[in-house]
Amino acid sequence: MTLIIISAILFLAYTLLMLVYARGWQRAGKMSPGAGSGAPPRISIIIPARNEADSIGFCLRSILEQPYPAGKLEILVIDDFSTDDTAAIAASLLGNGRGRVLRLEQYLSRTERLNSYKKKALELAIGAAQGEWIVTTDADCTTSPGWLARMSDAMQQDSLQFLAAPVSFTPPGRRDILYYFQSLDFMTMQGITAASAALKLGNMCNGANLAFRKAAYTAVDGYKGIDHIASGDDMMLMYKIQQHYPQGIGYLKEATAIVTTPAQPGWRSFLNQRIRWSSKADKYDDKKLTLILALVYFFNCSFIALAVAGFYNRDCWLWLLALLVAKTLVELLFLVPVAAFYHKKKELLWFPLLQPLHILYIILAGFLGKFGSYQWKGRKVK
């Protein structure tokens, strides 16, 4: 009976959180162009890449097709010890002054060991960048036709120092249960990112689509102090800038600013990706975000506890089933408008079916993110 009461309290708190997020999503709006001179800022787009020969061409072509004033844009690909033709493909597309390829091997030896090669790659590329604004994306991403114009408009807000923007998953091949699971989970996180920004409940972002002033990066000493942490080149930098510029964080809720990236092709790579993401969860000194993460984690843990307790008291199984249905309905209240924004409403048909799997995933990824290690880009990371 005590367990049922505890899970009920957690559910009420979780329901309130979902209703707050639903309100935040509605409040999150488009960012109007700044009231400055109207002159587009000089932008440096930085793309860290490791063994992305199959995708770097699509990524760069989608950026090169962006309409932007000549002389105001540079593209820097920083190659992270690729063993395929990533650097050569990028160099062939960035000829005629359209960009440059930097190589991490020019700065580090192959035998040197780091826990975050990506942060080092970004740090070196940012140091070489000429732009007033730094934009980052990933080598397997594709940008929307109006992406850079909308980012540029938002950048002209005088107080803005850091800009997060939406990202969406596409199938790596056929649409299977793994794709729908990843897509729905990631879409939920993206919705929460926008809602949290609107309500100031803790800022989040994704390195596949963000921008920041180079001056702000310099003011907070870049990745210094967080460069030993494997993940977090996006959110941990955002947090540092937020500490220095409390009113300087923005979120661009604009469909034309969406960047797409393929979902992971297999369960192993998916789990490694999510362990990598969750490994930074306890590195933030943000009490609101920490409290929310703890609520979500322990609420999901309550389902496992109820399932075990049901062997001793079958009422726990009945309550578990009722709680599962209620959780699904509450989350759908939040997710329906988010799915409409990403043009993924049909994918919600999978949402109830994937609930049990998602609960197990939250618990496992959270635990392994804290205590485990993972493989990423052919490297084992702690």
N, C-alpha and C positions, 0 to 999 in steps of 0.2 A: 504493500500500500504506500509506503514511503517513496519508493521508486516512481510510482505512478504520479504522486503529487509533485515530485521534483521534475519529472518530464513535462507535466502540465504547466508548471511555472516557466520552464525553459521554452515551451511552445508559445505561451502568451508573450514572452519577451521577443521571441523570434517573429511572431506575427506582427507585433508592433514595429519591429525593424523592417519587415517587408512592406508594410503600409507607409512607413517613412520613406523608404526607397522609391515606392511608387509615386509619392508626392514629389520627391526630388527629381525623378526622371521627367515629370511634367514641367517642373520649374526650370530644368536645364534647357537653355535656349541657344539660338544662334548668336555668335559674337558679331556685332556690327563693326565695320571698318573703323579704325582709329581716327581721332580728330586731328591728327598731325598733318604733315605736309602732303600726304597722299602719295609720296614717292615710294615705290617698292623698295624694301630693304635689300641689301646684298646678302645672299643666302649661300651657305656652304652645306651641301647634302653629303653626309658621311655614311658609308655603307661598309661595315665590317663583313668580311667574307672568308669562309673556310670550306673548301671543297664544294663549291656551289656552281660548278660548270654547267649543270643542267638548267639552272634558273637565273643566273646573273644576267644573261642576255635579255630575258623578258623584263626583268626589273629595270635595267638601264634604259631599254627602249621606252618603257612607260614613263620614265622621268624625262628623257630627252624630248619626248613629244609634248611635254608641258609647255604651254605658252608663257614665256617670262622674258623680260627685257634683256637684250644682249648686254653682256658685261656685268650683269647683276647676279649671275648664278655660276657656281662651280660645283663639280661632283668629284668627291674623293672616295675611291674604293681602297680600303686598307686590307690587304691580303694576309691572312693569318696562317702562314706556313701550309698553304694548300698543296696537295700532291696531285692535283688534276690541272685542267687548263683554265681555272677560274681567272687568274691574273691575265693570261694572254687574251681571253675573250673580252675582258673588261677593257684592256688597253686598246684593242682593235675598235671598240665602240666609242672610246673616249678620245680618239685622235682629233686633230684639227682644233685643239684648244678647248674642247668641250669638257675636259676633266683630266684627272690624273689617277694613276695607280701607285699606291705606296705599299711597300712590303715590310711586314713585321721582321723578317729575317735581316733587314738592313739595320735594325736596332737591337735585336736580341739574337743570341745563338740558339741553335736547335736543341742544345743540351740544357739551356736555362729553363728552370721550372717555376711557373707561376700558378696561383690558384685562380686567377681571373685574366686569361689572355685577352678576352674581349674588352675589358676596361683599359688594359694597356694599349690595345689597338686604337680604341676611341681616343684615348689621351694623346697619342702621337698624331693622329689625324686632326684632332681639334687644334693642337699646337701649330700645325701646318696650314690650317684653314684661314682664308682671307675674309670670310663673311662676318657681318655684324650678327647674324643669326645662324645657329647651327641646327640643322634638321637631321635626324637619324632615322634610318629605316634598315630593314634586313635584306640580305641578298636574294631571298626567296619570295620577296613581296612584289606586288604589282600595285601601282598607284592609279587612282581614278583620274579622268581627264581634267577635272577642275581642281584637283587636289592642291597644287602649289599656289594657285591664285587665291583660294580660300584661306590657306595658311598665311599667306602674305597679308591679306586684309586684316586678319586677327592680330598679326604681329605689330600692327601700327597702333595698337592700344599703348598709350604712353607708360602705364604702370605695369604692363605685362612683362614678366621675365621668363616664364616657363609655360609652354603650351602643350597639353595632351590632346590627342585626337583619336577617333574611332578606328578599330581594326576588326576585320571579319575573317573567319575561316572559310576556305573553299575546299572541296574534296581533293585529296591527292590522286585519286583515281575514281573508282566507282563509289557510289554512296552506299556505305554499309553501316552496320550498327556502331562501329568505332567512330566513323565520321560524325554521325548524328550525336553521339555521346559528347565528343569533343566540341562540336559546334554549339550545342545547347549550353554546355558548361561555360565555354568561353564567351558566348553571347550574354550569359548572366553576369559574368564578371565585368564585361564592357558596360552593361546597363548600370551596375553598381558603381562603376567608375564615374559615370556621368552624374548619377544621383548624389553620390558622396561629394563631388565637387560643388554641385549646386547648393547643398545644405551645409557645406564645410564640416563634414563628418570624417575627414581624413582623405587626403588626395592619393590617387593611384594613377598609373599610366602604363604604357607598353612601349618598349623601345622600337617597335616596328613603325611607330607613327608619333613622333614628338619633336618639339623644337625648344630651344632656349637661347637667350642672348649669350654671346661669347663673353661679354663683360660680366654677366652674372656668374658664369662658370668660373671665371678667373677670381671673382670676389670671394667665392667659397672654397678656393683651392682645389677645384675640380674633384677628382676621385680620392684625394688625399684623406686618409683615415678610414676609407671603405674599400681600398684597392686590394685588401687581403681577402675579401669576401667574394666567393665565386660568382654569385649572381647579384642583381641589384644595380646594374649600370643605369637603369632607367629610374626606378622608384627611389633608390637611395640617393641619387643625385637630386631628384625632385625634392626630397625631404630636406636636403642640405640647403637648397635654394629657397625653399619655403621658410626655413628658420631665419634666413637672412632677409628675405623679402616676403613677409607674411601675407601681403595683399597681391603678390605678383604671380600667382598660379591661375591658369585658366584652362577651361575644357571647351573644345570646339565640337558641339553637337550639330554636325552638318553632313548630310549624306554624300555630298560631292567630295568631302574630305576623307572618306573611308579608304583605308589601305587594306588589301586582301593578302592573305598568306595561306599556304596549304596546311591543312591539318596533318598531324603525324601519321605516317603510313602503317604503323604497327603498334600493338599494345605496349611493347617494351620501350620503344622510343617515346611514346606518349607519357608513360609513367616517369621516365627519366626527365622529360621536359617539366612535368608538374612537380616532381621532387625538387628540381632546380628552382622553380618559381617559389615553392613554399619554404625553401631553405632560408630565405631572407626574412620570413615573417616575424621572427623574434629579434630582429636587428633594429627595429624602429622605436624611438623614444616618443611614441605617439599614443597616449593613453586611450583616446577614443577608438583608434583603429585596433589597438591590442584588445580592448574590451569586446569589440564587435567580432573579431576573429575567434576569441575564446568562446563567446556565446554560440557562434555557428558550429564550432568544433564539438563542444560538449553537448549541444542539442543533437547532433548527429550520433554522438557516442551513446546517447540515451536509447536509441533504437537497438543497438547491440545489447545493451544491458537489459532491455525489456525482452528481447528474444531469448536470452539465457534464463531470465527469471520466469519465463513462461513454462519452463519444465517443472517448476515448483508451484506456480500459480497461474492457471490458464487465463485468468482475467488479464494478465499482462499481455498475452497474445492478442486478445480482443482490443485492448487499449492501443497496442502497437499498430494494428490495422487501421483503427480510427485515426490515429495520429498521422499515419502515412498518407491517408486520403486528405486530411485537413492540411497537412504540409504542402501537398501538391496543389490544392486549390488556392492557398494563400500565395504561393510562388507564382502561379499563373496570373493572378491579379497584377503582379508586377511585370511579368514577362510578355504578356500579349502586346502591349504598346512597344516594348523594346524589339520584339520580333518583327513588328510591322515596320519599324525604322530600318531594320537590316534586311527586309524583304524575305523573312524566313518563317512566316506564320505557319506554313504547312509542316515545318519541322517540329512544331509543338505537339503534333500527334504522337511523337515518340516520347515526349516528356514523362507522362505517367509510367510508361513501361520501364523507363531507365532509372526511376527513383531508387530502387534498392541498390542498384549498382553504384549510383552516385553517392549514396550514403557511405558505402564501403570505401569508395575512392577517397572521399574527404578524410576519413579516419586514417587510411593507410598513407596517403600523400603527406598529411600533416605530421604523422609520426616519423616517417622516413626523412622528411625534410629537416627534422630536428636532429635525428640520431643516425641517419644513414648516409650513404654516398651514392653517386650516380655517374653514369657514362654520358658524355656529351661531346659531339664532334670528334669521337675517337679518343677522348681523354677521360680518365677517371678523376672525379672531383670530390672533395670532402666538403 
